[in-house]
Amino acid sequence: ARIAKTKFFFENKVAFLTQLWEEIESSIKSAKRKNMIPCFRLNLTSDLPWEKIKHNGQTVFEKFPDVQFYDYTKHTYRMIAFLEGSLPKNYYLTFSRSEDSANQNLSNAFLKSKGNVAAVFRGKLPAVWNGSPVIDGDENDLRFLDPKGVVVGLYAKGKAKKDTTGFVVNLQHPVFMLAKAA
């Protein structure tokens, strides 16, 4: 379903955005009836720059200024814009760590700038990783409630359990074991 929605976006952007606006409006009404606060994560299998996507002259953040939106991103420029306060105030980003060494360097820089970085771990989550506190990101998905400058630790699930690319941080790997001993 997630892949189908991403395809729908690229194949018929106007229809997709019309439907998205309607679904958000409906969810807001439903949340209010249930005395809940709505929030939305727009990217699930994509990393679209929602701050640049307009429908009827407005971004989703302008259309729904009192609603909290959030996402994960691997795009450097988007994370920098977020940390500089250039993105809409109702849009929160968490940077996604990957196995790429350049991405790891960016992750460290974003953490030093009080940005948050999501990292997938095999086994138990450490209390601290690369000098930053680790929180359990599997407790909920409300990243905008997290303290600043933390690693959002996620447990390896599905195919990630067998990952050997470096995407999943394996604290039992000999490299990490040597670092602990030193």
DOMARTI-640178 format. One record per residue (C-alpha): residue number from 1; residue in one letter; x, y, z. Coordinates in steps of 0.25 Angstrom, whole numbers. Layout:
N
@i = NUM&aa = A&xx = X&yy = Y&zz = Z
...
This chain:
182
@i = 1&aa = A&xx = 0&yy = 0&zz = 0
@i = 2&aa = R&xx = 11&yy = 10&zz = 3
@i = 3&aa = I&xx = 18&yy = 7&zz = -10
@i = 4&aa = A&xx = 5&yy = 9&zz = -17
@i = 5&aa = K&xx = 3&yy = 22&zz = -11
@i = 6&aa = T&xx = 17&yy = 27&zz = -15
@i = 7&aa = K&xx = 14&yy = 22&zz = -29
@i = 8&aa = F&xx = 1&yy = 30&zz = -29
@i = 9&aa = F&xx = 8&yy = 42&zz = -24
@i = 10&aa = F&xx = 17&yy = 42&zz = -36
@i = 11&aa = E&xx = 7&yy = 37&zz = -46
@i = 12&aa = N&xx = -4&yy = 47&zz = -43
@i = 13&aa = K&xx = 1&yy = 58&zz = -33
@i = 14&aa = V&xx = -12&yy = 67&zz = -33
@i = 15&aa = A&xx = -21&yy = 55&zz = -30
@i = 16&aa = F&xx = -11&yy = 50&zz = -20
@i = 17&aa = L&xx = -11&yy = 63&zz = -13
@i = 18&aa = T&xx = -26&yy = 66&zz = -13
@i = 19&aa = Q&xx = -28&yy = 52&zz = -7
@i = 20&aa = L&xx = -17&yy = 55&zz = 4
@i = 21&aa = W&xx = -23&yy = 68&zz = 8
@i = 22&aa = E&xx = -37&yy = 61&zz = 9
@i = 23&aa = E&xx = -31&yy = 50&zz = 17
@i = 24&aa = I&xx = -24&yy = 60&zz = 27
@i = 25&aa = E&xx = -36&yy = 68&zz = 28
@i = 26&aa = S&xx = -44&yy = 56&zz = 31
@i = 27&aa = S&xx = -34&yy = 51&zz = 41
@i = 28&aa = I&xx = -34&yy = 64&zz = 48
@i = 29&aa = K&xx = -49&yy = 64&zz = 50
@i = 30&aa = S&xx = -48&yy = 49&zz = 55
@i = 31&aa = A&xx = -37&yy = 53&zz = 65
@i = 32&aa = K&xx = -45&yy = 65&zz = 70
@i = 33&aa = R&xx = -57&yy = 56&zz = 73
@i = 34&aa = K&xx = -49&yy = 46&zz = 80
@i = 35&aa = N&xx = -42&yy = 57&zz = 88
@i = 36&aa = M&xx = -28&yy = 54&zz = 82
@i = 37&aa = I&xx = -18&yy = 62&zz = 76
@i = 38&aa = P&xx = -15&yy = 59&zz = 61
@i = 39&aa = C&xx = -1&yy = 58&zz = 55
@i = 40&aa = F&xx = 4&yy = 53&zz = 42
@i = 41&aa = R&xx = 17&yy = 46&zz = 37
@i = 42&aa = L&xx = 16&yy = 49&zz = 22
@i = 43&aa = N&xx = 28&yy = 40&zz = 17
@i = 44&aa = L&xx = 28&yy = 26&zz = 20
@i = 45&aa = T&xx = 35&yy = 19&zz = 8
@i = 46&aa = S&xx = 39&yy = 32&zz = 1
@i = 47&aa = D&xx = 47&yy = 44&zz = 5
@i = 48&aa = L&xx = 39&yy = 55&zz = -2
@i = 49&aa = P&xx = 42&yy = 70&zz = 1
@i = 50&aa = W&xx = 28&yy = 73&zz = 6
@i = 51&aa = E&xx = 33&yy = 88&zz = 9
@i = 52&aa = K&xx = 34&yy = 90&zz = -6
@i = 53&aa = I&xx = 21&yy = 82&zz = -11
@i = 54&aa = K&xx = 9&yy = 91&zz = -13
@i = 55&aa = H&xx = -6&yy = 89&zz = -16
@i = 56&aa = N&xx = -15&yy = 100&zz = -19
@i = 57&aa = G&xx = -3&yy = 110&zz = -16
@i = 58&aa = Q&xx = -1&yy = 104&zz = -2
@i = 59&aa = T&xx = 8&yy = 94&zz = 4
@i = 60&aa = V&xx = 2&yy = 84&zz = 14
@i = 61&aa = F&xx = 8&yy = 92&zz = 25
@i = 62&aa = E&xx = 2&yy = 105&zz = 21
@i = 63&aa = K&xx = -12&yy = 98&zz = 19
@i = 64&aa = F&xx = -11&yy = 92&zz = 33
@i = 65&aa = P&xx = -3&yy = 101&zz = 41
@i = 66&aa = D&xx = -8&yy = 96&zz = 54
@i = 67&aa = V&xx = -5&yy = 82&zz = 52
@i = 68&aa = Q&xx = 9&yy = 75&zz = 55
@i = 69&aa = F&xx = 16&yy = 68&zz = 43
@i = 70&aa = Y&xx = 29&yy = 60&zz = 44
@i = 71&aa = D&xx = 38&yy = 51&zz = 36
@i = 72&aa = Y&xx = 51&yy = 44&zz = 35
@i = 73&aa = T&xx = 61&yy = 49&zz = 24
@i = 74&aa = K&xx = 74&yy = 45&zz = 18
@i = 75&aa = H&xx = 75&yy = 58&zz = 11
@i = 76&aa = T&xx = 86&yy = 67&zz = 16
@i = 77&aa = Y&xx = 80&yy = 80&zz = 11
@i = 78&aa = R&xx = 67&yy = 77&zz = 17
@i = 79&aa = M&xx = 73&yy = 74&zz = 31
@i = 80&aa = I&xx = 81&yy = 86&zz = 30
@i = 81&aa = A&xx = 69&yy = 95&zz = 27
@i = 82&aa = F&xx = 62&yy = 89&zz = 39
@i = 83&aa = L&xx = 73&yy = 91&zz = 48
@i = 84&aa = E&xx = 74&yy = 106&zz = 43
@i = 85&aa = G&xx = 59&yy = 108&zz = 46
@i = 86&aa = S&xx = 57&yy = 110&zz = 31
@i = 87&aa = L&xx = 46&yy = 99&zz = 30
@i = 88&aa = P&xx = 31&yy = 101&zz = 34
@i = 89&aa = K&xx = 30&yy = 102&zz = 50
@i = 90&aa = N&xx = 20&yy = 90&zz = 49
@i = 91&aa = Y&xx = 30&yy = 81&zz = 42
@i = 92&aa = Y&xx = 40&yy = 73&zz = 50
@i = 93&aa = L&xx = 51&yy = 65&zz = 44
@i = 94&aa = T&xx = 60&yy = 53&zz = 49
@i = 95&aa = F&xx = 72&yy = 50&zz = 41
@i = 96&aa = S&xx = 74&yy = 35&zz = 37
@i = 97&aa = R&xx = 87&yy = 29&zz = 39
@i = 98&aa = S&xx = 92&yy = 19&zz = 28
@i = 99&aa = E&xx = 104&yy = 10&zz = 25
@i = 100&aa = D&xx = 111&yy = 21&zz = 17
@i = 101&aa = S&xx = 123&yy = 27&zz = 24
@i = 102&aa = A&xx = 119&yy = 41&zz = 19
@i = 103&aa = N&xx = 105&yy = 39&zz = 25
@i = 104&aa = Q&xx = 112&yy = 35&zz = 38
@i = 105&aa = N&xx = 120&yy = 48&zz = 38
@i = 106&aa = L&xx = 107&yy = 56&zz = 35
@i = 107&aa = S&xx = 100&yy = 48&zz = 46
@i = 108&aa = N&xx = 111&yy = 52&zz = 56
@i = 109&aa = A&xx = 110&yy = 67&zz = 52
@i = 110&aa = F&xx = 95&yy = 67&zz = 53
@i = 111&aa = L&xx = 96&yy = 62&zz = 67
@i = 112&aa = K&xx = 106&yy = 72&zz = 71
@i = 113&aa = S&xx = 96&yy = 83&zz = 65
@i = 114&aa = K&xx = 85&yy = 77&zz = 74
@i = 115&aa = G&xx = 78&yy = 70&zz = 63
@i = 116&aa = N&xx = 73&yy = 56&zz = 65
@i = 117&aa = V&xx = 78&yy = 44&zz = 57
@i = 118&aa = A&xx = 71&yy = 30&zz = 56
@i = 119&aa = A&xx = 80&yy = 18&zz = 56
@i = 120&aa = V&xx = 76&yy = 3&zz = 55
@i = 121&aa = F&xx = 83&yy = -6&zz = 65
@i = 122&aa = R&xx = 84&yy = -21&zz = 66
@i = 123&aa = G&xx = 82&yy = -26&zz = 80
@i = 124&aa = K&xx = 81&yy = -17&zz = 92
@i = 125&aa = L&xx = 81&yy = -2&zz = 90
@i = 126&aa = P&xx = 93&yy = 5&zz = 97
@i = 127&aa = A&xx = 91&yy = 16&zz = 107
@i = 128&aa = V&xx = 101&yy = 25&zz = 99
@i = 129&aa = W&xx = 106&yy = 23&zz = 84
@i = 130&aa = N&xx = 117&yy = 32&zz = 78
@i = 131&aa = G&xx = 116&yy = 41&zz = 90
@i = 132&aa = S&xx = 101&yy = 44&zz = 89
@i = 133&aa = P&xx = 90&yy = 38&zz = 98
@i = 134&aa = V&xx = 81&yy = 27&zz = 92
@i = 135&aa = I&xx = 66&yy = 27&zz = 93
@i = 136&aa = D&xx = 57&yy = 16&zz = 90
@i = 137&aa = G&xx = 50&yy = 20&zz = 77
@i = 138&aa = D&xx = 41&yy = 8&zz = 77
@i = 139&aa = E&xx = 33&yy = 12&zz = 89
@i = 140&aa = N&xx = 26&yy = 22&zz = 79
@i = 141&aa = D&xx = 28&yy = 29&zz = 66
@i = 142&aa = L&xx = 25&yy = 43&zz = 72
@i = 143&aa = R&xx = 39&yy = 48&zz = 68
@i = 144&aa = F&xx = 35&yy = 63&zz = 70
@i = 145&aa = L&xx = 34&yy = 60&zz = 85
@i = 146&aa = D&xx = 48&yy = 55&zz = 87
@i = 147&aa = P&xx = 59&yy = 63&zz = 94
@i = 148&aa = K&xx = 69&yy = 69&zz = 85
@i = 149&aa = G&xx = 83&yy = 64&zz = 81
@i = 150&aa = V&xx = 79&yy = 49&zz = 83
@i = 151&aa = V&xx = 81&yy = 36&zz = 75
@i = 152&aa = V&xx = 67&yy = 30&zz = 73
@i = 153&aa = G&xx = 70&yy = 15&zz = 74
@i = 154&aa = L&xx = 62&yy = 6&zz = 66
@i = 155&aa = Y&xx = 63&yy = -9&zz = 67
@i = 156&aa = A&xx = 66&yy = -17&zz = 55
@i = 157&aa = K&xx = 53&yy = -23&zz = 49
@i = 158&aa = G&xx = 50&yy = -32&zz = 37
@i = 159&aa = K&xx = 61&yy = -32&zz = 27
@i = 160&aa = A&xx = 69&yy = -23&zz = 35
@i = 161&aa = K&xx = 72&yy = -34&zz = 45
@i = 162&aa = K&xx = 81&yy = -41&zz = 35
@i = 163&aa = D&xx = 87&yy = -28&zz = 30
@i = 164&aa = T&xx = 102&yy = -29&zz = 28
@i = 165&aa = T&xx = 104&yy = -15&zz = 20
@i = 166&aa = G&xx = 107&yy = -7&zz = 32
@i = 167&aa = F&xx = 93&yy = -1&zz = 32
@i = 168&aa = V&xx = 90&yy = -8&zz = 45
@i = 169&aa = V&xx = 99&yy = -5&zz = 56
@i = 170&aa = N&xx = 104&yy = -18&zz = 62
@i = 171&aa = L&xx = 110&yy = -15&zz = 76
@i = 172&aa = Q&xx = 115&yy = -29&zz = 76
@i = 173&aa = H&xx = 123&yy = -27&zz = 64
@i = 174&aa = P&xx = 138&yy = -29&zz = 67
@i = 175&aa = V&xx = 141&yy = -14&zz = 63
@i = 176&aa = F&xx = 131&yy = -9&zz = 74
@i = 177&aa = M&xx = 136&yy = -20&zz = 84
@i = 178&aa = L&xx = 151&yy = -14&zz = 82
@i = 179&aa = A&xx = 146&yy = 0&zz = 84
@i = 180&aa = K&xx = 139&yy = -4&zz = 98
@i = 181&aa = A&xx = 152&yy = -11&zz = 102
@i = 182&aa = A&xx = 160&yy = 2&zz = 99
